Amino acid sequence: ACSSLSHEVACVLSQVQTEASGPMVGKLSKSHMLTCHISGVPTSDSSYAWDWICQTPGRELQHMMLQYPFTGLQHIAS
């Protein structure tokens, strides 16, 4: 049962496509506009939470923003 469940989850996730765009390099002290196009699922779908994660070369992943459409909550890292 677990293998079929994980297969179903993988199939659902494979239908979600993301494409991000924005500056590849920039100073963190300046504002930047980042865009993410999501297809395969509405961003208001309560089954998903959306994360923005940044990684500077040679450094660890840094959490930038988390949005929970099902509660309307949004957390922006400072």
Phi and psi in degrees as GROMACS dihedral restraints (atoms count N, CA, C in turn):
[ dihedral_restraints ]
;  ai    aj    ak    al  type     phi  dphi    fc
    3     4     5     6     1   -65.4    20    10
    4     5     6     7     1   -39.9    20    10
    6     7     8     9     1   -66.7    20    10
    7     8     9    10     1   -38.4    20    10
    9    10    11    12     1   -69.9    20    10
   10    11    12    13     1   -34.4    20    10
   12    13    14    15     1   -64.7    20    10
   13    14    15    16     1   -47.1    20    10
   15    16    17    18     1   -65.4    20    10
   16    17    18    19     1   -31.7    20    10
   18    19    20    21     1   -65.2    20    10
   19    20    21    22     1   -42.7    20    10
   21    22    23    24     1   -62.2    20    10
   22    23    24    25     1   -43.0    20    10
   24    25    26    27     1   -63.4    20    10
   25    26    27    28     1   -44.3    20    10
   27    28    29    30     1   -61.0    20    10
   28    29    30    31     1   -39.8    20    10
   30    31    32    33     1   -64.5    20    10
   31    32    33    34     1   -42.3    20    10
   33    34    35    36     1   -64.4    20    10
   34    35    36    37     1   -46.3    20    10
   36    37    38    39     1   -65.8    20    10
   37    38    39    40     1   -32.2    20    10
   39    40    41    42     1   -68.5    20    10
   40    41    42    43     1   -16.9    20    10
   42    43    44    45     1   -81.3    20    10
   43    44    45    46     1   -16.1    20    10
   45    46    47    48     1   -87.2    20    10
   46    47    48    49     1   125.0    20    10
   48    49    50    51     1  -119.7    20    10
   49    50    51    52     1   137.3    20    10
   51    52    53    54     1  -126.8    20    10
   52    53    54    55     1   149.3    20    10
   54    55    56    57     1  -144.0    20    10
   55    56    57    58     1   116.3    20    10
   57    58    59    60     1  -101.5    20    10
   58    59    60    61     1   149.6    20    10
   60    61    62    63     1  -144.9    20    10
   61    62    63    64     1   154.9    20    10
   63    64    65    66     1   153.1    20    10
   64    65    66    67     1  -178.9    20    10
   66    67    68    69     1   -65.8    20    10
   67    68    69    70     1   135.7    20    10
   69    70    71    72     1   -80.3    20    10
   70    71    72    73     1   -28.9    20    10
   72    73    74    75     1  -134.5    20    10
   73    74    75    76     1   139.7    20    10
   75    76    77    78     1  -177.0    20    10
   76    77    78    79     1   164.7    20    10
   78    79    80    81     1   -82.4    20    10
   79    80    81    82     1   135.4    20    10
   81    82    83    84     1   -66.9    20    10
   82    83    84    85     1   -19.8    20    10
   84    85    86    87     1   -77.3    20    10
   85    86    87    88     1   -10.4    20    10
   87    88    89    90     1  -104.4    20    10
   88    89    90    91     1   156.0    20    10
   90    91    92    93     1   -77.5    20    10
   91    92    93    94     1   143.5    20    10
   93    94    95    96     1  -134.4    20    10
   94    95    96    97     1   147.4    20    10
   96    97    98    99     1  -101.7    20    10
   97    98    99   100     1   125.4    20    10
   99   100   101   102     1  -114.6    20    10
  100   101   102   103     1   139.6    20    10
  102   103   104   105     1  -125.1    20    10
  103   104   105   106     1   138.4    20    10
  105   106   107   108     1  -132.1    20    10
  106   107   108   109     1   120.3    20    10
  108   109   110   111     1   -95.9    20    10
  109   110   111   112     1   126.0    20    10
  111   112   113   114     1  -117.8    20    10
  112   113   114   115     1   131.5    20    10
  114   115   116   117     1  -133.3    20    10
  115   116   117   118     1   157.3    20    10
  117   118   119   120     1    98.5    20    10
  118   119   120   121     1   -12.3    20    10
  120   121   122   123     1  -160.0    20    10
  121   122   123   124     1   139.7    20    10
  123   124   125   126     1   -71.1    20    10
  124   125   126   127     1   141.0    20    10
  126   127   128   129     1   -66.8    20    10
  127   128   129   130     1   -12.7    20    10
  129   130   131   132     1   -88.9    20    10
  130   131   132   133     1    -0.2    20    10
  132   133   134   135     1   -62.2    20    10
  133   134   135   136     1   124.0    20    10
  135   136   137   138     1   -73.1    20    10
  136   137   138   139     1    -1.9    20    10
  138   139   140   141     1   -83.0    20    10
  139   140   141   142     1    -9.1    20    10
  141   142   143   144     1  -125.9    20    10
  142   143   144   145     1   151.4    20    10
  144   145   146   147     1  -119.5    20    10
  145   146   147   148     1   147.3    20    10
  147   148   149   150     1  -113.6    20    10
  148   149   150   151     1   129.2    20    10
  150   151   152   153     1  -116.0    20    10
  151   152   153   154     1   140.9    20    10
  153   154   155   156     1  -108.3    20    10
  154   155   156   157     1   124.5    20    10
  156   157   158   159     1  -128.8    20    10
  157   158   159   160     1   137.6    20    10
  159   160   161   162     1  -119.5    20    10
  160   161   162   163     1   145.9    20    10
  162   163   164   165     1  -135.6    20    10
  163   164   165   166     1   117.8    20    10
  165   166   167   168     1   -81.6    20    10
  166   167   168   169     1   137.0    20    10
  168   169   170   171     1   -51.5    20    10
  169   170   171   172     1   130.6    20    10
  171   172   173   174     1    82.2    20    10
  172   173   174   175     1     2.2    20    10
  174   175   176   177     1  -124.0    20    10
  175   176   177   178     1   171.4    20    10
  177   178   179   180     1   -77.4    20    10
  178   179   180   181     1   164.9    20    10
  180   181   182   183     1   -62.2    20    10
  181   182   183   184     1   142.1    20    10
  183   184   185   186     1  -124.0    20    10
  184   185   186   187     1   125.3    20    10
  186   187   188   189     1   -75.2    20    10
  187   188   189   190     1   129.3    20    10
  189   190   191   192     1  -107.8    20    10
  190   191   192   193     1   -44.7    20    10
  192   193   194   195     1  -154.9    20    10
  193   194   195   196     1   147.0    20    10
  195   196   197   198     1  -133.9    20    10
  196   197   198   199     1   131.8    20    10
  198   199   200   201     1  -127.4    20    10
  199   200   201   202     1   130.0    20    10
  201   202   203   204     1  -108.2    20    10
  202   203   204   205     1    99.1    20    10
  204   205   206   207     1   -62.6    20    10
  205   206   207   208     1   -28.9    20    10
  207   208   209   210     1   -74.3    20    10
  208   209   210   211     1   -16.5    20    10
  210   211   212   213     1  -118.3    20    10
  211   212   213   214     1   -13.1    20    10
  213   214   215   216     1    80.5    20    10
  214   215   216   217     1     3.1    20    10
  216   217   218   219     1   -79.6    20    10
  217   218   219   220     1   145.8    20    10
  219   220   221   222     1  -139.9    20    10
  220   221   222   223     1   133.3    20    10
  222   223   224   225     1  -120.1    20    10
  223   224   225   226     1   124.6    20    10
  225   226   227   228     1  -113.1    20    10
  226   227   228   229     1   124.6    20    10
  228   229   230   231     1   -66.9    20    10
  229   230   231   232     1   144.7    20    10
